[in-house]
Structures are given as C-alpha cells and as structure tokens.
Amino acid sequence: MEMLPVISNLPDGYGGVNGPNIVRIRHEGNFRRLLAVQQIEWLSSRMLRITLVGEQLEGFTSLGFDDHVKLVFEPELAGINSTGEKPDMRDFTPRRFNVDARTLVVDFAIHDAGIATAWATSAKVGRKLSVGGPRGSFVIPTDIGCHLLVGDETALPAIGRRLEELTAGTRAIVVAEVDSKAEELILTSNANLQIRWVYRRGASAGDPDAILNALARIALPDRDVFAWAAAESKVARAIRHYLLTERGLDKHWIKAAGYWQRGNVGAHDRITD
C-alpha cells in the first residue's frame, strides 16, 4: 500500500503565523541502490552535472527546491579510495528528476578535495551510485512577491531549481559567490530576475564579507520578501544575522542553512536563532 507523506509542524523561525505558509512534509524513507550514471555534463569550470538513472527511482518524490538526498559512496562501487569499510555519505540537492524516465540530476560543486569531488570527476557512464531520501521537504510558496536567494557555489543547484519554479509576476534577486567569472552559471526564470555575482578571486571560501557587502548594495522591497541562504555555516549565520538586524526582515521570512562547515567534513547545519 502506498504511504502518504506526513505533514508536521515547522521548527521555530521557518514560517508560520507571522510568515509565509511553509509546509513541512515528511516522506517515507527509501534507499535506492545501484543507480547508474547516464550522462555527464560540465556546466562551468567547477560545476559538474551528473544524471542518474534506474528503475529504483519509481516513486521518487522531492517537493522542496532545497531538499537533500544522501549520496552513498560505497567502497565497492565508488571506484575510488574510500575512508573505510563503511560508505561515505554526502548531502546533495535533487536538481531535477523525471519519475517517468526514472532519472535524477545532481550538480556537483567541484572542490580541491573530498570524496564527492573525486567520485564526480572520475565518473563514467554506467558507474553505480546509491541514493537515500529525501526524508522530507519544506514547501515554500512561489507566490511571494520577492525571493532573495543567497549563497556560494554549493547553493547554486537549489537556487537554480527555485528560479525555474517561480512564475511571472514575482521577483527574484540572487546574490551568488563563486571564485571567478568562469564559474558563473546560466540561471533562468519566468520571474523578474536580478543576479549579482560575487568573486573571491582566489581567496579562501568561508568569509562572509564579500556577500554581505554585495547584499548592502541590493535594494529590497519594503514587504513580502522571503530570504533563503546557504553557504559555509558561519557565512550562512552571518547572512541571517545581517538580514535580521540590518535589513529588518522578520525571522519567519528567512531560511538559512550551512551546506558545509570549515573543518567538519560532511556537515549540514540548519541555522535558526
């Protein structure tokens, strides 16, 4: 028998009475083993798109643009050196999926090290990968007047997905940090779209100053602005603090997450008060 998703209460600061009507939906856990690489595409100098395919994707559900699945790099399947007998796991955004075609698209921000980067850059058509989840979705309305989307390259898959979901008549503002112009992605939306790229120019990732300086130059509407941010944990926290204290956004209209954490491999941190 098919199990229906479960709707539950939201954590504090994630919408509600004083914010947009965000709904949290829990999905039944599902582990999909032995998905195969179908296609490999470079989107930029450091963003690699991999399409996975497999009959196991029947019933795959991802209702939120910032959902995450667990990619499971099992030693016997990864084709690279793993850290031990147990599989390494990393969180990634389901960039696109097609239930009829049984395909799942995942974009990899390529770094200098890490098992996900090693796997993605060595991947070949037919190589296998296992995927778990997503375990739940935060469904954020698309009819909000203005969507402010902020983050580094790890946030770009979720930002790109959200932009494709937005409809005409809404406004989207993107502030995205990458190392150089060569890492810019083509981002499209039916919304009225404004993009500001921020370049590190060889500096280490994980410093909030460049993004905060760019945000300070962005004009925001007086009301009906929902902000979403994802980056290194301290950067995401700094963005949330800035939007609360300097730009006057209500905490219920901000959702922030640490998609990575300096010195803590595989960390994924939800930022609240």
PyMOL commands that set and color helices and strands:
alter all, ss='L'
color gray80, all
select helices_A, chain A and resi 55-57+75-78+115-122+153-165+181-183+209-216+233-245+251-253
alter helices_A, ss='H'
color red, helices_A
select strands_A, chain A and resi 6-8+23-26+31-44+47-53+69-73+88-92+96-98+103-109+128-132+136-139+146-151+171-178+192-199+225-232+254-260+269-271
alter strands_A, ss='S'
color yellow, strands_A
deselect
rebuild
show_as cartoon
